[in-house]
Every structure is written in structure tokens, then in C-alpha cells.
Amino acid sequence: MQKAWRRGFPLYIMIAPGLLYFLIFRYAPMGGIILAFKDFDPFVGVFESSWVGFQHFEALFAEPDFWRLLKNTLILSGLNLFLFFPAPIIVAVLLNEARVKWFARTVQTVVYIPHFVSWVVVAGVTVVLFATQDGGINKLLADNGFSRLEILTDPSYFRGLYLFQNIWKEMGWGAIIFLAALASVNPTLYEAAVMDGAGRWRQMWHITLPALRTIIVLMFILRLGQVMETGFEHIYLLQNSLNLAVSDVFDTYVYRQGILQGEYSFTTAVGLFKSVVGLAFVMIANRLAKKYGEEGVY
């Protein structure tokens, strides 16, 4: 036992920072869930605040905006699941199929870069380009006799803009894990496929995609766990009074009610509701994955 401990000690040291991060910033704050069942008063503290049971959840479900918030959240999550989620897979497969290595490395670097650009910068550039009166592109269109694009004020543009920016910013970074999975594919499989007369499409269909199947299922299950998370910062920076009907989600609602109005217990209940929904999706998806022969998350 001691010998095994000494042999693994360097690895335990490497794991320690990540473990401490999750313990301090992920697990320890879970104790705050109790606020969802109390009427929190900051002057008496968490434990002395009065217990109200499920009162905040009842208020949430009775909230006139609840169904609008749920609808907007699920629509944006659906766009992420079914349109954004495949983008990194496609990028990884295309980069894997590229035969000119310097070109593949260049493209890989270019699509990684947007990940490191802040959402504040992305939203700022969008405003500079598409502001109705002073936006660069809109001024150019108006000067040439074309109609201005009401991208920031017309609600019909919001979801498309949100999706496009997500794909542009994160598809390259999201492709890393799929490229890592493809790096483990035995090259002799492709050589055998060539000997059998399989072309590039056949190789991709019968070797590349099956090699990604397990990781795709795993990442999809984990993505379902974030079905109620749509990215507060991104949406908040694009949100205004004119597109509020389609841009208001639980994340922005929690900010308004919890931070601006100080309803800490109520917004804790909203957060717990989101977490329970995400957990339910993960458990259902994991069970279905195992039923159909995949490994699943647990």
C-alpha cells in the first residue's frame, strides 16, 4: 500500500489543484441550496432565516413570465444542441481528412482563436457594425441606397445571431476533444480500407465516424446537462428592450431578480429548478445510451 502510494504521489500532486477547485467552487457552494427553502434575511444569516418550504418554487411556477422564460431557454438550448453541437464534429472530421498538414494546422489555429475573444468584444464589434443609425455596415448600406439591417432591434434576428456567434466563437475549441479521439485511431485501419478499395467517403463513414461515436454520445449527454444554461454574458450583452420577448431566459431573469432586486432565496430556487431539469436530462440520456450499447457517463 505504501509503495503504491509513493509511486502515485506525483500524480496525486498533479490532481490536487483540480480537485481543490471542484471542492471549493463546485461542491462547497452546494450548501447554499438551502436558501431555496428559506426566506433569506442577510441580517440574521442563512440558518436563522425562516423556513418556507416550497413557497419559492410555487411562486416560480405561478410567475406570469415562467412559460416565456422556459420557451426561450429551450429554443436557444435546442439550437445549441442540434445546430451548434455538430459544428465541432464537422470541423474535426474535415481537419482529419486534410492531407496538406501545414494547411490543416493553419486552419486549426485560425478556428481556435475566436475562443479567446471575450463576449464583451464580440458584442461590441457587433454593435459597432450593426447599430441601426451609426453601425458601419448600416451606414454603408444606407449610403448606397439599401435598407438598414435591424439586426440588434428586430427580435426575428436575435436567435440566428446568437447561434452564429456561438458557432463562430466555440466550434474550433470544441473540436479539440474530437481531434484527440481521432488521433487514437489505428492508421492500419485506413490502410486496410484502401487495400479493399474504399474511397475517402467510405473511410470516413466506416472508420472515422465510428471512432467518434462513443465520444459524441458522451459529449451529447453532458451537453444535455446544460440544457437550461444558455450563456448569461452572451445573451445579456445582446439583449435590449426591443428583443426582450425572445432573448429573456432564466439566466437573465435570475440576474434581474437576484442581483438587482435582492431576491436571493427566490433566484436560488430558480437555479435549483434548472439544475434538477439538467440532471433529469442527463439521467434519461445516460440510460438510453446504455440501453443501446454505449458506455454513457456513469
C-alpha positions as CSV (number, residue, x, y, z in Angstrom):
1,M,0.0,0.0,0.0
2,Q,2.8,2.5,1.0
3,K,4.7,1.5,-2.1
4,A,1.8,2.2,-4.4
5,W,1.1,5.5,-2.6
6,R,4.8,6.6,-3.1
7,R,4.7,5.6,-6.8
8,G,1.5,7.5,-7.4
9,F,2.4,10.5,-5.2
10,P,3.5,12.8,-8.2
11,L,0.2,12.1,-9.9
12,Y,-1.8,13.0,-6.8
13,I,0.1,16.3,-6.6
14,M,-0.9,17.0,-10.2
15,I,-4.5,16.1,-9.5
16,A,-4.7,18.2,-6.3
17,P,-5.2,21.7,-7.8
18,G,-8.1,20.5,-10.0
19,L,-9.6,18.5,-7.1
20,L,-9.4,21.6,-4.8
21,Y,-11.0,23.7,-7.5
22,F,-14.0,21.4,-7.7
23,L,-14.3,21.0,-3.9
24,I,-14.1,24.8,-3.2
25,F,-16.0,26.2,-6.2
26,R,-18.4,23.4,-7.1
27,Y,-19.2,21.2,-4.1
28,A,-18.9,23.6,-1.2
29,P,-21.4,26.2,-2.7
30,M,-24.0,23.4,-3.0
31,G,-24.7,24.0,0.7
32,G,-26.3,27.3,-0.4
33,I,-29.2,25.3,-1.9
34,I,-30.9,25.5,1.5
35,L,-31.7,29.2,0.6
36,A,-34.2,27.9,-1.9
37,F,-36.3,26.7,1.0
38,K,-35.9,29.7,3.3
39,D,-36.9,33.4,3.3
40,F,-33.3,34.6,3.4
41,D,-32.6,37.7,5.5
42,P,-28.9,38.8,5.3
43,F,-29.2,40.5,8.8
44,V,-29.9,37.2,10.6
45,G,-28.0,34.8,8.3
46,V,-28.8,31.6,6.5
47,F,-29.5,29.3,9.4
48,E,-31.6,31.9,11.3
49,S,-33.8,32.8,8.3
50,S,-37.3,31.4,8.4
51,W,-38.1,28.2,6.7
52,V,-40.7,28.5,3.9
53,G,-40.6,25.1,2.2
54,F,-41.6,25.0,-1.5
55,Q,-43.0,28.6,-1.4
56,H,-40.5,30.0,-3.8
57,F,-41.0,27.1,-6.3
58,E,-44.7,27.7,-6.2
59,A,-44.1,31.4,-6.9
60,L,-41.8,30.5,-9.8
61,F,-44.4,28.2,-11.5
62,A,-47.1,30.9,-10.9
63,E,-44.9,33.6,-12.4
64,P,-46.6,35.1,-15.5
65,D,-43.2,35.1,-17.3
66,F,-42.4,31.5,-16.4
67,W,-43.6,29.9,-19.7
68,R,-42.0,32.6,-21.8
69,L,-38.7,32.1,-20.0
70,L,-38.9,28.3,-20.4
71,K,-39.8,28.6,-24.1
72,N,-36.9,31.0,-24.9
73,T,-34.4,28.9,-22.8
74,L,-35.4,25.6,-24.5
75,I,-35.4,27.1,-28.0
76,L,-31.9,28.5,-27.6
77,S,-30.7,25.3,-26.0
78,G,-32.3,23.3,-28.9
79,L,-30.3,25.5,-31.4
80,N,-27.1,24.7,-29.5
81,L,-27.9,21.0,-29.3
82,F,-28.9,20.4,-32.9
83,L,-27.0,23.1,-34.9
84,F,-24.1,24.2,-32.8
85,F,-23.1,20.7,-31.3
86,P,-22.4,19.1,-34.7
87,A,-20.2,22.0,-35.8
88,P,-17.1,20.9,-33.8
89,I,-17.5,17.4,-35.1
90,I,-17.6,18.5,-38.7
91,V,-14.5,20.7,-38.2
92,A,-12.6,17.8,-36.6
93,V,-13.5,15.4,-39.4
94,L,-12.6,17.9,-42.1
95,L,-9.3,18.7,-40.4
96,N,-8.6,15.0,-40.0
97,E,-9.3,14.4,-43.7
98,A,-7.0,17.2,-44.8
99,R,-3.8,15.8,-46.4
100,V,-1.8,19.0,-46.6
101,K,-0.6,19.2,-43.0
102,W,0.5,22.8,-43.0
103,F,-2.9,23.9,-44.3
104,A,-4.7,21.8,-41.6
105,R,-2.6,23.3,-38.8
106,T,-3.2,26.8,-40.2
107,V,-6.9,26.3,-40.3
108,Q,-6.9,24.7,-36.9
109,T,-5.1,27.7,-35.4
110,V,-7.5,30.2,-37.1
111,V,-10.7,28.5,-35.8
112,Y,-9.2,28.2,-32.3
113,I,-8.5,32.0,-32.0
114,P,-12.2,33.2,-31.6
115,H,-12.5,31.2,-28.4
116,F,-10.1,33.6,-26.6
117,V,-12.1,36.6,-27.7
118,S,-14.3,37.9,-24.8
119,W,-18.0,38.0,-25.4
120,V,-17.8,41.7,-24.5
121,V,-15.5,42.2,-27.5
122,V,-17.8,40.1,-29.8
123,A,-20.9,42.1,-28.7
124,G,-19.0,45.4,-29.0
125,V,-17.9,44.6,-32.6
126,T,-21.5,43.6,-33.4
127,V,-22.8,46.9,-32.1
128,V,-20.2,48.9,-34.0
129,L,-21.0,47.1,-37.2
130,F,-24.8,46.8,-37.0
131,A,-26.1,49.7,-34.8
132,T,-29.2,51.0,-36.6
133,Q,-28.0,54.6,-37.0
134,D,-24.2,54.6,-36.6
135,G,-23.2,51.0,-37.4
136,G,-20.5,50.8,-40.0
137,I,-22.3,48.3,-42.2
138,N,-25.7,50.0,-41.9
139,K,-24.2,53.4,-42.8
140,L,-22.6,51.7,-45.9
141,L,-25.9,50.2,-46.9
142,A,-27.8,53.5,-46.4
143,D,-25.2,55.4,-48.4
144,N,-25.7,53.0,-51.3
145,G,-29.4,53.2,-51.2
146,F,-30.1,49.9,-49.4
147,S,-32.3,49.3,-46.4
148,R,-30.6,49.2,-43.0
149,L,-30.4,45.8,-41.2
150,E,-32.2,45.9,-37.9
151,I,-30.2,43.0,-36.5
152,L,-29.9,44.4,-33.0
153,T,-33.5,45.6,-32.7
154,D,-35.6,43.2,-34.7
155,P,-36.5,40.1,-32.5
156,S,-36.5,37.8,-35.5
157,Y,-32.7,38.2,-35.9
158,F,-31.8,37.5,-32.3
159,R,-31.7,33.7,-32.3
160,G,-29.9,33.5,-35.6
161,L,-27.3,36.0,-34.4
162,Y,-26.9,34.1,-31.1
163,L,-26.3,30.8,-32.9
164,F,-23.9,32.2,-35.5
165,Q,-21.8,33.9,-32.8
166,N,-21.7,30.7,-30.7
167,I,-20.6,28.6,-33.7
168,W,-18.0,31.2,-34.8
169,K,-16.5,31.5,-31.4
170,E,-16.5,28.0,-30.0
171,M,-16.6,25.4,-32.8
172,G,-12.8,25.3,-33.2
173,W,-12.2,24.9,-29.5
174,G,-14.9,22.3,-29.2
175,A,-13.2,20.3,-32.0
176,I,-10.1,19.7,-29.8
177,I,-11.6,16.7,-28.0
178,F,-12.8,15.1,-31.2
179,L,-9.4,15.6,-32.9
180,A,-7.9,13.9,-29.8
181,A,-10.2,10.9,-30.3
182,L,-9.3,10.7,-34.0
183,A,-5.6,10.8,-33.1
184,S,-6.0,7.4,-31.4
185,V,-7.4,5.7,-34.5
186,N,-5.1,3.0,-35.7
187,P,-3.7,4.1,-39.2
188,T,-3.7,0.5,-40.3
189,L,-7.5,0.6,-40.5
190,Y,-7.3,3.2,-43.2
191,E,-4.5,1.3,-45.0
192,A,-6.7,-1.9,-45.0
193,A,-9.7,0.1,-46.2
194,V,-7.6,1.5,-49.2
195,M,-6.5,-2.1,-50.0
196,D,-10.1,-3.1,-50.1
197,G,-10.9,-0.3,-52.5
198,A,-12.7,2.1,-50.1
199,G,-12.6,5.8,-51.1
200,R,-12.3,8.8,-48.8
201,W,-16.1,8.9,-48.2
202,R,-16.2,5.2,-47.3
203,Q,-13.3,5.5,-45.0
204,M,-14.9,8.5,-43.2
205,W,-18.2,6.7,-42.9
206,H,-16.9,3.3,-41.8
207,I,-13.8,4.3,-39.8
208,T,-13.7,8.0,-38.8
209,L,-17.3,8.5,-37.6
210,P,-17.5,5.1,-35.7
211,A,-14.3,6.1,-34.0
212,L,-16.0,9.3,-32.8
213,R,-19.3,7.6,-31.8
214,T,-18.5,7.0,-28.1
215,I,-17.2,10.5,-27.5
216,I,-20.1,12.1,-29.4
217,V,-22.6,10.2,-27.2
218,L,-20.7,11.2,-24.1
219,M,-20.4,14.9,-25.0
220,F,-24.1,14.9,-26.1
221,I,-25.2,13.6,-22.7
222,L,-23.0,16.2,-20.9
223,R,-24.5,18.9,-23.2
224,L,-28.0,17.8,-22.2
225,G,-27.0,18.6,-18.6
226,Q,-26.6,22.2,-19.6
227,V,-30.0,22.4,-21.4
228,M,-31.1,25.2,-19.1
229,E,-27.8,27.1,-19.4
230,T,-27.7,29.4,-22.4
231,G,-24.8,31.6,-21.5
232,F,-25.8,34.7,-19.4
233,E,-23.0,37.0,-20.6
234,H,-23.6,36.4,-24.3
235,I,-27.3,36.9,-24.1
236,Y,-27.2,39.8,-21.7
237,L,-24.8,41.8,-24.0
238,L,-27.1,41.3,-27.0
239,Q,-30.3,41.9,-25.0
240,N,-32.3,45.1,-25.2
241,S,-35.9,46.2,-24.6
242,L,-36.9,45.5,-28.3
243,N,-35.8,41.9,-28.4
244,L,-36.6,41.0,-24.8
245,A,-39.6,38.8,-25.9
246,V,-37.2,36.3,-27.4
247,S,-34.0,36.9,-25.5
248,D,-35.2,36.8,-21.9
249,V,-34.1,33.4,-20.4
250,F,-33.7,32.1,-16.9
251,D,-30.1,33.3,-16.7
252,T,-31.1,36.9,-17.4
253,Y,-34.2,36.6,-15.2
254,V,-32.0,35.4,-12.2
255,Y,-29.7,38.4,-12.7
256,R,-32.6,40.9,-12.6
257,Q,-34.4,39.3,-9.7
258,G,-31.5,38.1,-7.7
259,I,-28.8,40.7,-8.2
260,L,-30.8,43.8,-9.0
261,Q,-33.8,43.2,-6.7
262,G,-32.1,41.1,-4.0
263,E,-34.5,38.2,-4.1
264,Y,-31.8,35.7,-3.2
265,S,-34.0,32.8,-2.0
266,F,-36.3,33.0,-5.0
267,T,-33.5,33.0,-7.5
268,T,-31.8,30.2,-5.7
269,A,-35.0,28.2,-6.2
270,V,-34.8,29.1,-9.9
271,G,-31.2,27.9,-10.1
272,L,-32.2,24.6,-8.3
273,F,-35.0,24.1,-10.7
274,K,-32.6,24.5,-13.7
275,S,-30.2,22.0,-12.1
276,V,-32.8,19.4,-11.5
277,V,-34.1,19.7,-15.1
278,G,-30.5,19.3,-16.4
279,L,-29.9,16.3,-14.1
280,A,-33.1,14.6,-15.3
281,F,-32.0,15.0,-18.9
282,V,-28.6,13.5,-18.2
283,M,-30.0,10.5,-16.3
284,I,-32.6,9.8,-19.1
285,A,-30.0,10.2,-21.9
286,N,-27.4,8.1,-20.0
287,R,-30.0,5.3,-19.5
288,L,-30.9,5.4,-23.2
289,A,-27.2,5.3,-24.2
290,K,-26.6,2.2,-22.1
291,K,-29.7,0.6,-23.4
292,Y,-28.4,0.9,-27.0
293,G,-24.9,-0.4,-26.1
294,E,-23.0,2.8,-25.5
295,E,-20.8,3.5,-22.4
296,G,-22.6,6.6,-21.1
297,V,-21.3,8.9,-18.4
298,Y,-21.6,6.5,-15.4
